[in-house]
Amino acid sequence: MPLSGDTALRAVADIMRRHGIEEILEVPAVPAASGLRYRRSVLLDPGDEPWYLRTFGTDFEIVPAGRPRRGPSRCYSVGRDLDEQGEREGLLLVQAFTDDRAAAEGLARSLVGELSALAEQVEGRTDQARQRPCCWVAARLPADRHRAAEGGAPDA
């Protein structure tokens, strides 16, 4: 039986707590000049300023730029997925800086494994960011409510 959205959120919070990853607020869209970044960019009028939309994938930056200099920084957020199919609740994004490459790879492997039992889709990767080892994980969690692309009310 699939987990409900609330049950999945509690399980995610437990997993993140065990790995020392702190929750940050979801920001569904950010201007390109903000220093945060999501995978999908769009141009908004007036002036065609580029903005990033929160979408599934591991090409994002959700850790504020100054944080890694103070030591390992690990953040996650759960919120909306804004893609071609509209707006959907239950997108988990995780970014975690580590002390070395092996730690980043181990953390990504562990998170993908643990989240696979909860999520409809999970993806992870490791690389360098800001000259530090880092892992990124994205997961689509079960959502109790879906929103229509036109901005309609949540389903009951």
C-alpha positions, 0 to 999 in steps of 0.5 A, a space after each residue: 500500500 502506498 504511503 500517504 503524503 503526511 506519512 511520507 513527510 514524517 518518514 523523510 524528516 526522520 531520514 534527514 534528521 539521522 543524516 544531519 540534514 536540516 530543513 529549509 523552506 521551499 521556494 518555488 521560483 527564484 530570480 537567476 541573480 539570487 544565487 540559488 538555482 533550479 534545473 528549469 529556467 524561464 523568462 518572465 516579462 517585463 524585461 525577460 528576466 530569467 527565473 528558475 522554477 523548482 522541478 525534479 532533477 539533481 541540477 540545483 543549488 539550494 544551499 545559500 552561498 556563504 554556508 559551506 565556508 562555515 563547515 559541512 552544510 546539509 539542507 533539504 526542502 519539500 514543496 512544489 514541482 513546477 513543470 510542463 504538467 503543472 504544479 504538484 506537491 511532494 518534491 523533495 530536494 536535498 543538497 549536502 556538502 561533505 568533507 570528502 568525495 567518499 562521504 558524498 558518494 556514501 551519503 547519496 547512496 544511502 539517501 537514494 536507498 532509504 528514499 526509494 522505499 517512500 518515493 515514486 521516483 528518486 535520483 541522486 548524484 555527486 560532484 564538486 560545488 564551490 570547490 567542495 564535495 557535494 551530493 544532490 538528491 531529488 525525489 517525488 513523494 506521494 502527495 495527498 493533494 495535486 494542483 491544476 496548472 491553471 492554479 485551481 484549488 487542491 483536490 479533496 
